Every structure is written in structure tokens, then in C-alpha cells.
């Protein structure tokens, strides 16, 4: 039985009633503002000697997306002055010994230890969708309006949805075009942002290797390739004559 009063429905099936001389009284109810949310209400039996019954029902509830968080470094709040002082105190000639790979492992581990000490963590939402870098507030507002209209009518051919979709598509195209035009116009002053955006639009990623060694063998292992590159770079360095380094006068400030 379902009775609707205003915007609230009371649902129970079969009726949980108390029979008295004047008729039946409805005692146990399940109230909801959405009748379709409650399904299969059952009366399991009385509660001890009480006139009330135990009700069992199932609810159809749509949950929102869960918000998960994860920790990541907050590099904006790092103490880089103290970190740099620690690096300057290190005698790198004694620390960096062995092959290039071994020296890199030592340097990397020492740097990570200092990062643990001087760079704090922060919590970020991992499932929060980030808007495109070229998306303006106006375009984002029109896209949200398009989604709201579709949620209301559930019909992509509805005139209201088609109007909202055209407006959103036009705003998105203009926002993207204006962003790319400004990025290209400012390429001489900010080449890093330009190539970062271009690389983000590329579907293929450029990787190093495999390399061909001096003996003609193909080198594909990461460690072996780093050794090959290091040998090549050192071969083109200019060997300075350290015995005839001119002295400099230190000016007092």
C-alpha cells in the first residue's frame, strides 16, 4: 500500500495493522520522498509482545562518485635553501665513485633522502577530472549547461539540448583556437610551454635507443645505453691543461 501526501510517500506492503473494534490502524510505515526508491517491503513479524512489526525492505540508491585521495609531494612548500646547503656540504669527489650508473644511483639516493626531509607531502583527489588547459570559464559553463539539459530531457534531438550543444561546441572551438594562437604568438618568449603543449597532443612518444656500439652490436638495455652515451660525451670533451690555470684575485665586498 502506498499513500502520497504532498511530496512524501509512506509505503508498506502488506499493511502492518492492529485490529481494534473501530477498524484497522496502520502502525509501521516507511517514509520516503521518492516512491521508486523503496522496493519489496515485507512484514517479518511482531516485536515481542508489542503491537509493532519488524519491516524489511530494499532500497534502490544511486551513490555519487567516491572521492579518493593520495599523497604527493608539495614542491611549492619545499625548503630548498636548506636542501641546497646540504648538497653543498657533500664532497662529491669522494661520494661519486665507480661507473656512471653507480655514481647516479648514489646521487639519486642522497637527493631522495634530502627530498624526504625538506619537501612535505599533500593530499590530492585522484579522481577529480582536470579541465583542459585551453578551457575557459565561459566554455566550461556552457558544457555544464549542455550536460544539465541532457539530464533533464534525456534526448539528444530535443531542441533545448541541440541549442545548448551548439553553443558549447562553438565556445570550446573558440577557446581552443584562441589558446593555440596565443601560444604560437608567444613562442619566442616561452618556447617551453609551446613544446609542452605540442608534445601533449602527440600520440607517439619519442624514446632513446636502441643504440649501435662502436663494435657494431645493438645496445638496448638502459644501463648499457647510459654507459655508451657517457663514453661518447666524454670523448668530445676538451681536455684542459690543469697545470696552467690562472689565479684570480678575490675582491672583498
Secondary structure, 3 states (H helix, E strand, C coil): CEEEECCEEEECCCCCEEEECCEEEECCCEEECCHHHEEEEEEEEECCCCCCEEEEEEECCCCCCCCCEEEEECHHHCCHHHHHHHHHHCCHHHHCCCCHHHHHHHHHHHHHHHHHHHCCEEEEECCCCCCCCCCCHHHHHHHHHHHHHHHHHCCCCCHHHHHHHHHHHHHHHHHHHHHHHHHHHCCCCCHHHHHHHHHHHCCCCCCCCCEECCCCCEECCHHHHHHHHHHHHHHCCCCCCHHHCCCCCCCCC
